[in-house]
Amino acid sequence: MAGLDFSRLLTASATSAEGGQLLEEIADNIIAFTASAQASLDRIEKALSPKLEEQREVNNHSQSEAIIRRVRVDTAGTPKQGPDVAIPPGVVSVIRQRRHTGSPNGYVAANERDVTSTGSRSEMLNGDTIVLSVSNWNNLWFDADTNDTDFELIAEQ
């Protein structure tokens, strides 16, 4: 194909009836290919995007914009597990220490042991927030220095 001048070939083809018909067939094939490629891309995009029905099932068949829960550490020094709430893929959780009855220190960690260990937890004061990516809030543990410390868990879609 080296050295072939396609523009001259197309110009020469357009000067005869047979050449014009050939160019029309080429154009039709390009249009058909474009439609086929677009249909393939649409199928790929649909397969890669999250399934709406699965999201609705996770959220009790409604399309909510946010999931909000509260965790209260009733007894200081006794770790409390987060609620069993599945978080859709790609949605992050915002955790905020909301209220306390004395010392403002609250703690969040990924397991019960770490929430009581100073080197393996996030330490929070009243109003502080952290952002985490977890599949379920029951993967989080909470503790505080005083009784009745509240944490808000928020997942926005």
TORPA-4810 file (N, C-alpha, C, O; in nm, 3 decimals):
<nodes>
NODE_1_0.081_-0.119_0.000_0.000_0.000_0.000_0.086_0.126_0.000_0.034_0.237_-0.016_M
NODE_2_0.216_0.110_0.017_0.304_0.227_0.019_0.302_0.295_-0.116_0.307_0.228_-0.220_A
NODE_3_0.296_0.427_-0.116_0.300_0.504_-0.239_0.165_0.517_-0.307_0.157_0.580_-0.413_G
NODE_4_0.058_0.460_-0.252_-0.075_0.468_-0.312_-0.139_0.601_-0.275_-0.147_0.636_-0.157_L
NODE_5_-0.184_0.676_-0.376_-0.245_0.807_-0.353_-0.397_0.790_-0.349_-0.462_0.783_-0.454_D
NODE_6_-0.454_0.783_-0.226_-0.597_0.758_-0.211_-0.682_0.874_-0.261_-0.791_0.851_-0.313_F
NODE_7_-0.635_0.995_-0.245_-0.716_1.109_-0.292_-0.732_1.106_-0.443_-0.840_1.136_-0.494_S
NODE_8_-0.625_1.071_-0.517_-0.634_1.061_-0.663_-0.724_0.945_-0.703_-0.800_0.955_-0.800_R
NODE_9_-0.716_0.836_-0.629_-0.799_0.719_-0.657_-0.947_0.754_-0.638_-1.031_0.717_-0.720_L
NODE_10_-0.980_0.824_-0.528_-1.118_0.863_-0.502_-1.169_0.961_-0.608_-1.282_0.950_-0.654_L
NODE_11_-1.085_1.055_-0.647_-1.124_1.152_-0.750_-1.152_1.081_-0.882_-1.250_1.111_-0.949_T
NODE_12_-1.066_0.988_-0.918_-1.084_0.913_-1.043_-1.208_0.825_-1.036_-1.278_0.809_-1.135_A
NODE_13_-1.235_0.768_-0.918_-1.352_0.681_-0.904_-1.482_0.759_-0.918_-1.581_0.705_-0.968_S
NODE_14_-1.482_0.883_-0.875_-1.605_0.962_-0.877_-1.643_1.005_-1.018_-1.755_1.053_-1.038_A
NODE_15_-1.554_0.990_-1.116_-1.583_1.036_-1.252_-1.662_0.935_-1.333_-1.708_0.968_-1.443_T
NODE_16_-1.679_0.815_-1.284_-1.757_0.715_-1.359_-1.875_0.669_-1.273_-1.874_0.686_-1.151_S
NODE_17_-1.975_0.611_-1.338_-2.093_0.562_-1.267_-2.055_0.450_-1.172_-2.103_0.443_-1.059_A
NODE_18_-1.968_0.360_-1.219_-1.925_0.248_-1.134_-1.845_0.300_-1.015_-1.860_0.249_-0.903_E
NODE_19_-1.761_0.399_-1.036_-1.682_0.458_-0.928_-1.770_0.528_-0.827_-1.747_0.519_-0.706_G
NODE_20_-1.873_0.600_-0.875_-1.967_0.667_-0.785_-2.042_0.567_-0.700_-2.065_0.590_-0.581_G
NODE_21_-2.082_0.454_-0.761_-2.152_0.350_-0.688_-2.059_0.289_-0.581_-2.102_0.262_-0.469_Q
NODE_22_-1.933_0.270_-0.616_-1.836_0.217_-0.520_-1.819_0.312_-0.401_-1.813_0.268_-0.287_L
NODE_23_-1.812_0.443_-0.430_-1.799_0.540_-0.321_-1.923_0.541_-0.231_-1.911_0.558_-0.109_L
NODE_24_-2.042_0.523_-0.290_-2.164_0.515_-0.210_-2.162_0.392_-0.120_-2.203_0.400_-0.004_E
NODE_25_-2.115_0.279_-0.171_-2.105_0.157_-0.091_-2.005_0.176_0.024_-2.029_0.132_0.136_E
NODE_26_-1.894_0.243_-0.005_-1.795_0.270_0.100_-1.857_0.358_0.208_-1.840_0.332_0.327_I
NODE_27_-1.928_0.462_0.167_-1.993_0.552_0.263_-2.095_0.476_0.347_-2.102_0.495_0.468_A
NODE_28_-2.176_0.390_0.282_-2.275_0.310_0.356_-2.207_0.218_0.458_-2.255_0.202_0.571_D
NODE_29_-2.096_0.159_0.418_-2.022_0.070_0.509_-1.965_0.148_0.627_-1.965_0.098_0.740_N
NODE_30_-1.916_0.267_0.602_-1.864_0.350_0.712_-1.976_0.385_0.809_-1.957_0.380_0.930_I
NODE_31_-2.093_0.421_0.757_-2.208_0.454_0.841_-2.250_0.332_0.923_-2.278_0.344_1.043_I
NODE_32_-2.256_0.214_0.860_-2.295_0.091_0.931_-2.192_0.058_1.039_-2.229_0.019_1.150_A
NODE_33_-2.064_0.073_1.006_-1.959_0.046_1.104_-1.970_0.141_1.223_-1.956_0.098_1.338_F
NODE_34_-1.995_0.268_1.197_-2.009_0.367_1.304_-2.124_0.330_1.397_-2.110_0.338_1.519_T
NODE_35_-2.237_0.292_1.341_-2.352_0.252_1.422_-2.321_0.128_1.505_-2.358_0.120_1.622_A
NODE_36_-2.253_0.032_1.444_-2.216_-0.090_1.516_-2.118_-0.060_1.628_-2.131_-0.114_1.738_S
NODE_37_-2.020_0.025_1.602_-1.922_0.062_1.704_-1.991_0.136_1.819_-1.959_0.112_1.935_A
NODE_38_-2.085_0.226_1.788_-2.156_0.300_1.892_-2.240_0.204_1.977_-2.244_0.218_2.099_Q
NODE_39_-2.305_0.107_1.913_-2.385_0.008_1.988_-2.294_-0.073_2.081_-2.332_-0.102_2.195_A
NODE_40_-2.177_-0.109_2.033_-2.082_-0.184_2.117_-2.036_-0.100_2.235_-2.028_-0.149_2.347_S
NODE_41_-2.005_0.027_2.211_-1.964_0.115_2.319_-2.076_0.134_2.421_-2.050_0.139_2.541_L
NODE_42_-2.201_0.144_2.375_-2.314_0.156_2.466_-2.328_0.032_2.554_-2.355_0.044_2.674_D
NODE_43_-2.309_-0.088_2.495_-2.316_-0.212_2.574_-2.204_-0.218_2.677_-2.225_-0.262_2.790_R
NODE_44_-2.085_-0.175_2.639_-1.971_-0.174_2.733_-1.999_-0.077_2.847_-1.978_-0.110_2.964_I
NODE_45_-2.046_0.043_2.814_-2.076_0.142_2.918_-2.183_0.091_3.014_-2.173_0.108_3.135_E
NODE_46_-2.287_0.027_2.958_-2.394_-0.026_3.043_-2.342_-0.136_3.134_-2.383_-0.144_3.250_K
NODE_47_-2.252_-0.220_3.085_-2.197_-0.329_3.167_-2.107_-0.275_3.277_-2.100_-0.335_3.385_A
NODE_48_-2.038_-0.165_3.253_-1.946_-0.110_3.352_-2.015_-0.022_3.456_-1.963_-0.006_3.567_L
NODE_49_-2.128_0.034_3.424_-2.195_0.123_3.518_-2.268_0.043_3.624_-2.311_-0.069_3.598_S
NODE_50_-2.283_0.100_3.747_-2.354_0.027_3.854_-2.498_0.000_3.813_-2.562_0.081_3.746_P
NODE_51_-2.545_-0.112_3.855_-2.681_-0.152_3.820_-2.780_-0.079_3.912_-2.774_-0.092_4.034_K
NODE_52_-2.872_-0.002_3.851_-2.967_0.078_3.925_-3.055_-0.008_4.015_-3.080_0.029_4.130_L
NODE_53_-3.100_-0.121_3.967_-3.187_-0.207_4.048_-3.115_-0.258_4.171_-3.175_-0.269_4.278_E
NODE_54_-2.985_-0.290_4.159_-2.908_-0.336_4.274_-2.896_-0.224_4.376_-2.905_-0.248_4.496_E
NODE_55_-2.874_-0.101_4.330_-2.865_0.011_4.422_-2.998_0.031_4.494_-2.999_0.059_4.614_Q
NODE_56_-3.109_0.018_4.423_-3.239_0.037_4.486_-3.265_-0.070_4.590_-3.325_-0.043_4.694_R
NODE_57_-3.221_-0.194_4.564_-3.240_-0.301_4.660_-3.160_-0.273_4.787_-3.210_-0.297_4.897_E
NODE_58_-3.039_-0.224_4.773_-2.957_-0.190_4.889_-3.028_-0.084_4.974_-3.021_-0.088_5.096_V
NODE_59_-3.094_0.010_4.910_-3.159_0.120_4.979_-3.310_0.098_4.995_-3.388_0.193_4.988_N
NODE_60_-3.351_-0.027_5.016_-3.492_-0.060_5.038_-3.582_-0.013_4.924_-3.691_0.039_4.947_N
NODE_61_-3.536_-0.032_4.801_-3.612_-0.002_4.680_-3.641_0.147_4.662_-3.734_0.183_4.590_H
NODE_62_-3.564_0.233_4.726_-3.579_0.377_4.704_-3.444_0.432_4.661_-3.340_0.372_4.688_S
NODE_63_-3.446_0.542_4.595_-3.322_0.604_4.550_-3.289_0.719_4.645_-3.316_0.835_4.613_Q
NODE_64_-3.232_0.688_4.758_-3.201_0.790_4.856_-3.076_0.866_4.814_-2.995_0.817_4.736_S
NODE_65_-3.061_0.985_4.867_-2.944_1.066_4.838_-2.839_1.053_4.946_-2.722_1.081_4.921_E
NODE_66_-2.878_1.010_5.066_-2.782_0.995_5.174_-2.831_0.890_5.272_-2.951_0.868_5.287_A
NODE_67_-2.736_0.826_5.338_-2.767_0.733_5.446_-2.706_0.794_5.571_-2.587_0.828_5.572_I
NODE_68_-2.785_0.809_5.676_-2.736_0.872_5.798_-2.773_0.784_5.917_-2.888_0.741_5.930_I
NODE_69_-2.677_0.757_6.002_-2.700_0.679_6.124_-2.623_0.744_6.238_-2.532_0.824_6.216_R
NODE_70_-2.660_0.707_6.359_-2.591_0.755_6.478_-2.541_0.636_6.557_-2.609_0.534_6.569_R
NODE_71_-2.421_0.650_6.610_-2.364_0.550_6.699_-2.338_0.621_6.831_-2.273_0.725_6.834_V
NODE_72_-2.389_0.564_6.941_-2.364_0.621_7.073_-2.277_0.527_7.153_-2.310_0.410_7.170_R
NODE_73_-2.165_0.579_7.203_-2.082_0.504_7.296_-2.144_0.527_7.434_-2.125_0.632_7.495_V
NODE_74_-2.218_0.427_7.481_-2.289_0.441_7.608_-2.193_0.441_7.727_-2.209_0.517_7.822_D
NODE_75_-2.093_0.353_7.719_-1.999_0.338_7.831_-1.857_0.360_7.780_-1.809_0.286_7.695_T
NODE_76_-1.791_0.463_7.833_-1.654_0.493_7.793_-1.565_0.372_7.820_-1.578_0.306_7.923_A
NODE_77_-1.474_0.345_7.726_-1.383_0.232_7.742_-1.439_0.100_7.695_-1.369_-0.001_7.696_G
NODE_78_-1.565_0.098_7.653_-1.628_-0.023_7.599_-1.657_0.001_7.451_-1.752_0.071_7.417_T
NODE_79_-1.575_-0.057_7.362_-1.592_-0.032_7.218_-1.731_-0.071_7.169_-1.791_-0.169_7.213_P
NODE_80_-1.780_0.009_7.076_-1.913_-0.015_7.017_-1.897_-0.031_6.867_-1.835_0.052_6.801_K
NODE_81_-1.953_-0.141_6.813_-1.945_-0.167_6.669_-2.046_-0.082_6.595_-2.155_-0.054_6.645_Q
NODE_82_-2.009_-0.039_6.473_-2.100_0.038_6.389_-2.219_-0.047_6.344_-2.213_-0.170_6.353_G
NODE_83_-2.326_0.016_6.298_-2.446_-0.056_6.254_-2.421_-0.136_6.127_-2.333_-0.103_6.048_P
NODE_84_-2.500_-0.240_6.107_-2.490_-0.324_5.988_-2.562_-0.255_5.872_-2.679_-0.283_5.844_D
NODE_85_-2.491_-0.164_5.806_-2.546_-0.089_5.692_-2.446_-0.100_5.578_-2.334_-0.051_5.586_V
NODE_86_-2.489_-0.166_5.470_-2.403_-0.180_5.352_-2.392_-0.045_5.281_-2.490_0.027_5.267_A
NODE_87_-2.271_-0.013_5.238_-2.245_0.111_5.167_-2.214_0.075_5.022_-2.125_-0.005_4.997_I
NODE_88_-2.286_0.134_4.925_-2.263_0.102_4.784_-2.119_0.130_4.742_-2.054_0.219_4.797_P
NODE_89_-2.069_0.054_4.646_-1.932_0.078_4.597_-1.916_0.221_4.547_-2.005_0.277_4.483_P
NODE_90_-1.801_0.277_4.576_-1.770_0.411_4.529_-1.825_0.523_4.616_-1.801_0.641_4.588_G
NODE_91_-1.900_0.489_4.721_-1.956_0.589_4.810_-1.869_0.596_4.936_-1.842_0.492_4.997_V
NODE_92_-1.826_0.714_4.975_-1.744_0.727_5.094_-1.831_0.762_5.214_-1.942_0.813_5.199_V
NODE_93_-1.781_0.733_5.332_-1.851_0.761_5.456_-1.783_0.876_5.529_-1.661_0.879_5.544_S
NODE_94_-1.864_0.969_5.575_-1.815_1.079_5.657_-1.857_1.048_5.800_-1.975_1.027_5.828_V
NODE_95_-1.759_1.047_5.891_-1.788_1.018_6.031_-1.756_1.144_6.110_-1.647_1.200_6.099_I
NODE_96_-1.853_1.188_6.190_-1.836_1.311_6.267_-1.869_1.283_6.413_-1.972_1.224_6.444_R
NODE_97_-1.780_1.326_6.501_-1.812_1.317_6.643_-1.910_1.429_6.672_-1.880_1.546_6.648_Q
NODE_98_-2.024_1.394_6.723_-2.133_1.490_6.733_-2.150_1.549_6.873_-2.147_1.672_6.888_R
NODE_99_-2.167_1.465_6.974_-2.195_1.514_7.109_-2.116_1.433_7.211_-2.077_1.319_7.187_R
NODE_100_-2.094_1.496_7.324_-2.027_1.425_7.433_-2.074_1.488_7.564_-2.132_1.596_7.565_H
NODE_101_-2.047_1.419_7.674_-2.093_1.468_7.805_-1.979_1.509_7.896_-2.001_1.533_8.015_T
NODE_102_-1.859_1.516_7.845_-1.746_1.553_7.930_-1.625_1.576_7.844_-1.620_1.673_7.768_G
NODE_103_-1.527_1.488_7.855_-1.407_1.497_7.771_-1.448_1.484_7.626_-1.528_1.397_7.592_S
NODE_104_-1.394_1.570_7.539_-1.437_1.567_7.399_-1.371_1.457_7.315_-1.393_1.453_7.194_P
NODE_105_-1.290_1.369_7.375_-1.215_1.272_7.297_-1.301_1.153_7.256_-1.366_1.089_7.339_N
NODE_106_-1.300_1.125_7.123_-1.366_1.008_7.067_-1.270_0.936_6.974_-1.174_0.996_6.926_G
NODE_107_-1.295_0.807_6.949_-1.201_0.726_6.873_-1.275_0.639_6.772_-1.384_0.589_6.799_Y
NODE_108_-1.212_0.621_6.654_-1.267_0.536_6.548_-1.154_0.448_6.498_-1.041_0.493_6.480_V
NODE_109_-1.185_0.319_6.474_-1.085_0.227_6.420_-1.156_0.119_6.339_-1.278_0.109_6.338_A
NODE_110_-1.074_0.037_6.271_-1.128_-0.067_6.183_-1.155_-0.199_6.256_-1.207_-0.293_6.196_A
NODE_111_-1.119_-0.208_6.385_-1.154_-0.328_6.462_-1.159_-0.295_6.610_-1.113_-0.189_6.654_N
NODE_112_-1.215_-0.386_6.686_-1.239_-0.363_6.829_-1.109_-0.342_6.907_-1.103_-0.258_6.996_E
NODE_113_-1.006_-0.418_6.874_-0.878_-0.406_6.945_-0.813_-0.271_6.919_-0.763_-0.207_7.011_R
NODE_114_-0.814_-0.227_6.792_-0.744_-0.103_6.756_-0.811_0.022_6.813_-0.744_0.122_6.836_D
NODE_115_-0.943_0.017_6.836_-1.010_0.137_6.885_-0.965_0.171_7.028_-0.981_0.284_7.073_V
NODE_116_-0.909_0.073_7.099_-0.859_0.100_7.235_-0.708_0.120_7.238_-0.652_0.142_7.345_T
NODE_117_-0.641_0.114_7.122_-0.496_0.128_7.113_-0.461_0.264_7.056_-0.509_0.300_6.949_S
NODE_118_-0.379_0.340_7.126_-0.352_0.478_7.085_-0.282_0.490_6.949_-0.296_0.594_6.884_T
NODE_119_-0.210_0.389_6.905_-0.138_0.400_6.780_-0.215_0.355_6.658_-0.166_0.372_6.546_G
NODE_120_-0.332_0.299_6.675_-0.403_0.238_6.562_-0.544_0.290_6.542_-0.628_0.221_6.485_S
NODE_121_-0.572_0.410_6.588_-0.708_0.464_6.578_-0.703_0.610_6.535_-0.599_0.675_6.542_R
NODE_122_-0.816_0.660_6.490_-0.831_0.803_6.463_-0.888_0.867_6.588_-0.992_0.825_6.639_S
NODE_123_-0.821_0.969_6.637_-0.868_1.040_6.755_-0.943_1.164_6.710_-0.898_1.237_6.622_E
NODE_124_-1.060_1.187_6.771_-1.146_1.296_6.729_-1.188_1.381_6.847_-1.196_1.333_6.961_M
NODE_125_-1.214_1.508_6.819_-1.275_1.597_6.916_-1.414_1.631_6.866_-1.448_1.602_6.751_L
NODE_126_-1.495_1.692_6.951_-1.632_1.726_6.912_-1.632_1.809_6.784_-1.564_1.911_6.776_N
NODE_127_-1.709_1.766_6.685_-1.720_1.837_6.557_-1.620_1.792_6.453_-1.634_1.829_6.336_G
NODE_128_-1.519_1.714_6.491_-1.421_1.664_6.393_-1.487_1.564_6.299_-1.581_1.494_6.336_D
NODE_129_-1.435_1.558_6.176_-1.484_1.459_6.079_-1.366_1.385_6.018_-1.255_1.436_6.008_T
NODE_130_-1.394_1.262_5.977_-1.300_1.185_5.897_-1.379_1.124_5.782_-1.500_1.103_5.793_I
NODE_131_-1.311_1.096_5.672_-1.375_1.036_5.555_-1.307_0.902_5.530_-1.185_0.894_5.518_V
NODE_132_-1.390_0.797_5.522_-1.339_0.662_5.501_-1.418_0.594_5.390_-1.533_0.627_5.364_L
NODE_133_-1.353_0.498_5.326_-1.422_0.415_5.227_-1.434_0.275_5.286_-1.335_0.203_5.297_S
NODE_134_-1.555_0.237_5.322_-1.582_0.104_5.380_-1.704_0.045_5.310_-1.789_0.118_5.260_V
NODE_135_-1.712_-0.088_5.307_-1.825_-0.155_5.242_-1.945_-0.168_5.335_-2.058_-0.183_5.289_S
NODE_136_-1.920_-0.161_5.465_-2.028_-0.173_5.563_-1.984_-0.101_5.690_-1.868_-0.112_5.731_N
NODE_137_-2.076_-0.029_5.751_-2.041_0.044_5.873_-2.012_-0.049_5.991_-1.954_-0.005_6.090_W
NODE_138_-2.051_-0.177_5.981_-2.018_-0.268_6.090_-1.870_-0.306_6.089_-1.824_-0.380_6.176_N
NODE_139_-1.794_-0.255_5.992_-1.648_-0.272_5.991_-1.578_-0.167_6.076_-1.456_-0.171_6.089_N
NODE_140_-1.653_-0.075_6.133_-1.596_0.032_6.215_-1.630_0.012_6.361_-1.735_-0.042_6.396_L
NODE_141_-1.539_0.057_6.448_-1.558_0.049_6.593_-1.538_0.188_6.652_-1.456_0.266_6.604_W
NODE_142_-1.614_0.217_6.759_-1.614_0.349_6.821_-1.590_0.336_6.971_-1.631_0.238_7.033_F
NODE_143_-1.524_0.436_7.028_-1.504_0.443_7.173_-1.484_0.590_7.208_-1.467_0.674_7.119_D
NODE_144_-1.487_0.621_7.337_-1.471_0.759_7.382_-1.420_0.760_7.525_-1.419_0.657_7.593_A
NODE_145_-1.377_0.878_7.569_-1.329_0.893_7.707_-1.443_0.913_7.806_-1.423_0.895_7.926_D
NODE_146_-1.562_0.950_7.758_-1.676_0.970_7.848_-1.798_0.898_7.792_-1.806_0.870_7.673_T
NODE_147_-1.892_0.868_7.881_-2.017_0.801_7.842_-2.100_0.891_7.750_-2.083_1.013_7.748_N
NODE_148_-2.188_0.828_7.675_-2.287_0.897_7.591_-2.225_0.990_7.488_-2.273_1.102_7.468_D
NODE_149_-2.120_0.944_7.423_-2.059_1.020_7.313_-2.120_0.971_7.183_-2.122_0.850_7.156_T
NODE_150_-2.169_1.064_7.101_-2.236_1.029_6.975_-2.146_1.055_6.855_-2.069_1.150_6.852_D
NODE_151_-2.160_0.968_6.757_-2.093_0.983_6.628_-2.202_0.978_6.520_-2.295_0.898_6.530_F
NODE_152_-2.192_1.062_6.419_-2.281_1.056_6.303_-2.206_0.988_6.189_-2.088_1.015_6.165_E
NODE_153_-2.275_0.899_6.120_-2.220_0.831_6.003_-2.305_0.875_5.884_-2.427_0.858_5.885_L
NODE_154_-2.241_0.930_5.783_-2.313_0.982_5.666_-2.249_0.927_5.539_-2.127_0.936_5.521_I
NODE_155_-2.331_0.871_5.452_-2.285_0.826_5.321_-2.374_0.894_5.217_-2.495_0.871_5.214_A
NODE_156_-2.314_0.978_5.134_-2.390_1.049_5.031_-2.368_0.984_4.897_-2.256_0.945_4.863_E
NODE_157_-2.476_0.972_4.822_-2.467_0.913_4.688_-2.464_1.023_4.583_-2.456_0.994_4.464_Q
</nodes>
